[in-house]
Amino acid sequence: MRIAIDAMGGDDAPEQIVAGALESVEFLNEGDELILVGPEEAVVAHLPALKLRKGVISVVHAPDVIGMDAVPIESLRKKPRSSIAVLAKLGKTGQADAVISAGNTGACVAAFQMRMRNLPGVVRPGIAVVLPTPEGPVTICDVGANIACKPIHLYQYGAMASVYSKNLLGIEKPRVGLMSIGSEDAKGNEVVKKALELMKSDSDMNLVGNVEGRDIFSGACEVVVTEGFVGNVIIKLAESLVDGLFKAIKYELMEEKLRLAMKFKPVMKRIYTKYDYSEYGGALLLGINGTSIICHGSSQSKMIKNAILASRRFYTEKINDKIVEYLSGTCVRTTDE
């Protein structure tokens, strides 16, 4: 399998991106290849063992970089040789079986959609993130690809995330909840209300109805559907809340007694590992005709390594084929209305 990684994507690129690629090498199968995309000189500078990795890691030159604060479409037009644009081209032409970037999310979504196109039947792609909770993993879609959703988009996010949850997380019949401001069917704006009706019309979807923010951690469902603006706020709030809670607990333990803090250190480490979102290796862009993963802008080597491993699972499990099969078997119209 050939996996292309945007070496210049993220706050700590290319150091952490290249480091993550190197860390993943020992977990690859024979014949697997990693393709680092970016300015060749800058990338090679962080590959001291490049000659030893010949046949495993290669570099594709892309001289330009799209900044995290750049306007997506405009930047892609002005920088056709940027690492994100070249990455998408590798995915389109089949030179890469999977593409990974921690760069500008909007530019990634636009480039992958324009180059690799959508899966048959998919109206708009959505970013799916797995959020660890005390009741098990919850898949949230969308978390940033589409902030102007239509009912059909939300319905398809529920369908695609259900396929993902079943086949990659092992949840046989994932329960789907539609994010709203109340559990009653009458709650929410018109888009949410119409999306709920579309979901109800799909007898294969294990719909629980509307859910609220607090339901994410209560075990009410395994799939949460929302539009990109709200979804992005949810995951970033959750990430900061976990970090904040651990800092608060650590502070209180230290205030109580140093010996007590040291005694609890292994327990805290186990809990933190369990709720570390980087363990899931970034977010899949569901609905794209290819395997594409978008990572957090602050990604360190661990998340990049896990993203590489996650892309292999997504690819080998043929999730895209299963999404197409699911959508082709429903009676829900796929018109963008």
C-alpha positions as CSV (number, residue, x, y, z in Angstrom):
1,M,0.0,0.0,0.0
2,R,1.3,3.5,-0.9
3,I,0.5,6.2,1.7
4,A,1.2,9.8,0.9
5,I,1.7,12.3,3.8
6,D,1.7,16.1,3.6
7,A,5.1,16.8,5.2
8,M,4.3,20.5,5.5
9,G,0.9,20.2,7.1
10,G,0.5,21.3,10.8
11,D,2.0,23.6,13.3
12,D,5.1,21.6,13.9
13,A,5.8,20.5,10.3
14,P,8.0,19.1,8.9
15,E,9.8,17.8,12.1
16,Q,6.8,16.0,13.7
17,I,5.3,14.8,10.5
18,V,8.5,13.2,9.3
19,A,9.1,11.8,12.8
20,G,5.6,10.2,12.8
21,A,6.4,8.6,9.4
22,L,9.6,7.2,10.7
23,E,7.9,5.8,13.8
24,S,5.3,4.0,11.7
25,V,7.9,2.1,9.6
26,E,8.2,-0.8,12.0
27,F,4.4,-1.4,11.8
28,L,4.2,-1.5,8.0
29,N,3.8,-4.6,6.0
30,E,6.3,-5.7,3.4
31,G,5.7,-3.7,0.2
32,D,4.2,-0.8,1.9
33,E,5.6,2.6,1.0
34,L,5.4,6.1,2.6
35,I,5.5,9.1,0.3
36,L,6.4,12.4,2.0
37,V,5.2,15.5,0.0
38,G,6.8,18.9,0.5
39,P,9.9,20.9,-0.4
40,E,12.5,18.2,-1.0
41,E,15.4,19.9,0.8
42,A,13.3,20.7,3.9
43,V,11.9,17.1,4.1
44,V,15.2,15.3,3.5
45,A,16.8,17.4,6.2
46,H,14.7,15.5,8.7
47,L,15.4,12.1,7.2
48,P,18.9,11.2,8.4
49,A,18.2,7.5,7.5
50,L,16.7,8.2,4.1
51,K,19.2,5.9,2.3
52,L,18.4,3.1,4.7
53,R,14.7,3.6,4.1
54,K,15.0,3.4,0.3
55,G,12.0,1.5,-1.0
56,V,10.0,2.4,2.2
57,I,10.1,6.2,2.3
58,S,10.3,8.5,-0.7
59,V,9.9,12.2,-1.2
60,V,7.8,13.9,-3.8
61,H,8.8,17.6,-4.3
62,A,6.1,20.2,-3.7
63,P,7.8,23.6,-3.3
64,D,4.8,25.6,-2.0
65,V,2.9,25.5,1.3
66,I,-0.6,26.6,2.1
67,G,-0.8,28.3,5.5
68,M,-3.2,27.3,8.2
69,D,-4.9,30.7,7.9
70,A,-5.1,30.8,4.1
71,V,-8.3,31.0,2.1
72,P,-8.7,27.4,0.8
73,I,-9.9,27.7,-2.8
74,E,-7.9,30.9,-3.6
75,S,-4.7,29.3,-2.2
76,L,-5.2,26.1,-4.2
77,R,-5.6,28.2,-7.3
78,K,-2.6,30.3,-6.7
79,K,-0.4,27.4,-5.4
80,P,-1.0,24.4,-7.7
81,R,2.4,23.0,-6.6
82,S,1.6,23.2,-2.9
83,S,2.0,20.1,-0.8
84,I,-1.8,19.7,-0.4
85,A,-2.5,20.1,-4.1
86,V,0.2,17.6,-5.0
87,L,-1.0,15.2,-2.3
88,A,-4.5,15.3,-3.8
89,K,-3.1,14.7,-7.3
90,L,-1.3,11.6,-6.1
91,G,-4.6,10.3,-4.7
92,K,-6.4,11.1,-7.9
93,T,-3.9,9.4,-10.2
94,G,-3.6,6.3,-8.1
95,Q,0.0,6.9,-7.2
96,A,-1.1,6.9,-3.6
97,D,-3.8,4.6,-2.0
98,A,-4.2,7.0,0.9
99,V,-3.5,10.6,1.6
100,I,-2.9,12.2,5.0
101,S,-2.5,15.9,6.0
102,A,-2.5,18.0,9.2
103,G,-2.6,21.1,7.2
104,N,-5.4,23.7,6.4
105,T,-8.6,21.7,6.8
106,G,-10.6,23.7,4.2
107,A,-7.8,23.4,1.6
108,C,-7.6,19.7,2.2
109,V,-11.4,19.1,1.9
110,A,-11.5,21.3,-1.3
111,A,-8.5,19.7,-2.9
112,F,-9.5,16.1,-2.1
113,Q,-13.1,16.7,-3.3
114,M,-12.0,18.5,-6.5
115,R,-9.3,16.0,-7.4
116,M,-10.5,12.7,-6.1
117,R,-14.2,13.4,-6.4
118,N,-17.1,12.1,-4.3
119,L,-18.1,8.5,-4.1
120,P,-21.2,7.6,-6.2
121,G,-24.3,8.8,-4.5
122,V,-22.5,11.0,-2.0
123,V,-23.6,14.7,-2.1
124,R,-21.0,16.2,0.3
125,P,-18.1,14.6,2.2
126,G,-17.9,14.9,6.0
127,I,-15.1,14.6,8.5
128,A,-15.7,11.8,11.0
129,V,-13.9,11.9,14.4
130,V,-13.9,9.1,17.0
131,L,-14.3,10.6,20.5
132,P,-13.4,8.3,23.4
133,T,-16.1,8.2,26.1
134,P,-16.7,6.2,29.3
135,E,-19.4,4.3,27.4
136,G,-17.2,3.5,24.4
137,P,-16.1,5.3,21.2
138,V,-18.6,7.8,19.6
139,T,-18.2,8.8,16.0
140,I,-19.1,12.4,15.3
141,C,-19.7,13.6,11.7
142,D,-19.2,16.3,10.5
143,V,-16.6,18.2,12.4
144,G,-15.5,20.8,9.9
145,A,-15.9,20.0,6.2
146,N,-19.4,21.5,5.8
147,I,-20.7,24.4,7.8
148,A,-23.7,25.0,5.5
149,C,-25.5,21.7,5.7
150,K,-28.7,20.6,4.0
151,P,-30.9,17.8,5.3
152,I,-29.5,15.3,2.8
153,H,-26.0,16.0,3.9
154,L,-26.8,15.2,7.5
155,Y,-28.7,12.1,6.6
156,Q,-25.7,10.8,4.6
157,Y,-23.3,11.7,7.5
158,G,-25.4,9.4,9.7
159,A,-25.3,6.6,7.0
160,M,-21.6,6.9,6.3
161,A,-20.6,7.2,10.0
162,S,-22.8,4.1,10.8
163,V,-20.8,2.1,8.2
164,Y,-17.6,3.4,9.7
165,S,-18.6,2.6,13.2
166,K,-19.7,-0.9,12.4
167,N,-16.8,-2.0,10.3
168,L,-13.9,-0.2,12.0
169,L,-15.0,0.0,15.6
170,G,-16.9,-3.3,15.7
171,I,-20.2,-1.9,16.8
172,E,-22.7,-4.2,15.1
173,K,-25.8,-1.9,15.1
174,P,-24.5,1.6,16.0
175,R,-27.2,3.9,17.3
176,V,-27.5,7.2,15.5
177,G,-28.4,10.5,17.1
178,L,-29.0,13.9,15.4
179,M,-27.5,16.8,17.4
180,S,-30.2,19.3,18.4
181,I,-31.2,21.6,21.2
182,G,-33.6,19.1,22.6
183,S,-34.6,15.4,22.3
184,E,-38.1,16.2,21.1
185,D,-38.7,15.9,17.4
186,A,-40.1,19.5,17.3
187,K,-36.8,20.9,18.6
188,G,-34.1,22.3,16.3
189,N,-34.0,24.4,13.1
190,E,-35.7,23.5,9.8
191,V,-32.6,21.7,8.5
192,V,-32.4,19.5,11.6
193,K,-36.2,18.8,11.5
194,K,-36.0,17.8,7.8
195,A,-32.9,15.7,8.3
196,L,-34.6,13.8,11.1
197,E,-37.5,12.9,8.7
198,L,-35.0,11.7,6.1
199,M,-33.3,9.5,8.8
200,K,-36.6,8.1,9.9
201,S,-37.4,7.0,6.3
202,D,-34.3,4.8,6.3
203,S,-35.3,1.6,8.1
204,D,-31.7,0.3,8.1
205,M,-30.5,3.2,10.2
206,N,-30.6,2.5,14.0
207,L,-31.9,6.0,14.8
208,V,-32.5,7.1,18.4
209,G,-33.7,10.6,17.3
210,N,-32.5,14.0,18.4
211,V,-29.7,14.1,21.0
212,E,-28.2,16.9,23.0
213,G,-24.5,17.7,23.8
214,R,-24.6,16.0,27.1
215,D,-25.7,12.7,25.4
216,I,-22.3,12.3,23.8
217,F,-20.8,11.0,27.0
218,S,-23.8,9.3,28.4
219,G,-24.0,6.3,26.1
220,A,-27.1,7.4,24.3
221,C,-25.7,6.6,20.9
222,E,-22.5,5.5,19.1
223,V,-22.9,8.0,16.1
224,V,-23.6,11.7,16.5
225,V,-24.6,13.7,13.4
226,T,-24.1,17.4,13.2
227,E,-23.1,20.1,10.8
228,G,-19.4,21.1,10.6
229,F,-19.5,24.3,12.7
230,V,-21.1,22.7,15.7
231,G,-19.1,19.5,15.3
232,N,-15.8,21.4,15.3
233,V,-16.7,23.3,18.5
234,I,-17.7,20.0,20.2
235,I,-14.5,18.2,19.6
236,K,-12.3,21.1,20.5
237,L,-14.2,21.7,23.7
238,A,-14.0,18.0,24.5
239,E,-10.2,18.0,23.9
240,S,-9.6,21.1,26.1
241,L,-12.0,19.8,28.8
242,V,-10.0,16.5,29.1
243,D,-6.7,18.3,29.3
244,G,-8.1,20.8,31.8
245,L,-9.6,18.1,34.1
246,F,-6.3,16.2,34.1
247,K,-4.4,19.3,35.1
248,A,-6.9,20.1,37.8
249,I,-6.7,16.6,39.3
250,K,-2.9,16.6,39.1
251,Y,-2.8,20.0,40.9
252,E,-5.1,18.8,43.7
253,L,-3.1,15.6,44.2
254,M,0.1,17.5,44.4
255,E,-1.5,19.9,46.9
256,E,-2.6,17.0,49.0
257,K,0.6,15.0,49.2
258,L,3.5,14.3,46.8
259,R,3.5,10.6,47.7
260,L,-0.2,10.4,47.0
261,A,0.4,12.0,43.6
262,M,3.1,9.6,42.7
263,K,0.9,6.7,43.8
264,F,-1.9,7.8,41.4
265,K,0.5,8.5,38.5
266,P,0.1,5.0,36.8
267,V,-3.7,5.3,37.2
268,M,-3.7,8.8,35.7
269,K,-1.5,7.6,32.8
270,R,-3.9,4.7,32.0
271,I,-6.9,7.0,32.0
272,Y,-5.2,9.6,29.9
273,T,-4.2,7.0,27.3
274,K,-7.8,5.7,27.2
275,Y,-9.1,9.2,26.4
276,D,-6.3,10.4,24.2
277,Y,-7.9,11.3,20.9
278,S,-4.6,11.0,19.1
279,E,-4.8,7.2,19.5
280,Y,-7.4,7.2,16.7
281,G,-5.0,8.8,14.3
282,G,-6.9,11.8,12.9
283,A,-10.3,12.1,11.1
284,L,-11.4,10.3,8.0
285,L,-13.0,12.4,5.3
286,L,-16.0,10.1,4.5
287,G,-17.5,10.2,1.1
288,I,-14.4,10.9,-0.9
289,N,-13.4,8.4,-3.7
290,G,-10.2,7.4,-1.9
291,T,-8.8,7.1,1.5
292,S,-8.1,10.5,3.0
293,I,-7.3,11.4,6.6
294,I,-7.2,15.0,8.1
295,C,-5.3,15.4,11.3
296,H,-5.3,18.1,14.0
297,G,-3.2,21.1,13.1
298,S,-1.2,20.6,16.4
299,S,-0.5,16.9,15.5
300,Q,2.7,15.4,17.0
301,S,4.5,12.4,15.7
302,K,2.2,10.0,17.6
303,M,-0.9,11.1,15.8
304,I,0.8,11.0,12.4
305,K,2.0,7.4,13.1
306,N,-1.5,6.4,14.1
307,A,-3.0,8.1,11.1
308,I,-0.8,6.1,8.8
309,L,-1.9,2.9,10.6
310,A,-5.6,3.9,10.5
311,S,-5.4,4.6,6.8
312,R,-4.3,1.0,6.2
313,R,-7.3,-0.3,8.1
314,F,-9.8,1.9,6.2
315,Y,-8.3,0.9,2.9
316,T,-8.1,-2.8,3.6
317,E,-11.6,-3.0,5.1
318,K,-13.0,-1.4,1.8
319,I,-15.1,1.0,3.8
320,N,-15.8,3.1,0.6
321,D,-17.3,0.1,-1.1
322,K,-19.6,-0.5,1.9
323,I,-20.7,3.1,2.0
324,V,-21.6,3.0,-1.7
325,E,-23.5,-0.3,-1.2
326,Y,-25.4,1.2,1.8
327,L,-26.4,4.4,0.0
328,S,-27.4,2.6,-3.2
329,G,-29.7,0.3,-1.2
330,T,-31.8,3.1,0.4
331,C,-34.9,4.8,-0.9
332,V,-33.7,8.2,0.4
333,R,-33.2,10.7,-2.5
334,T,-29.7,12.0,-2.9
335,T,-30.5,15.3,-4.6
336,D,-28.7,18.3,-3.0
337,E,-31.8,20.1,-1.7
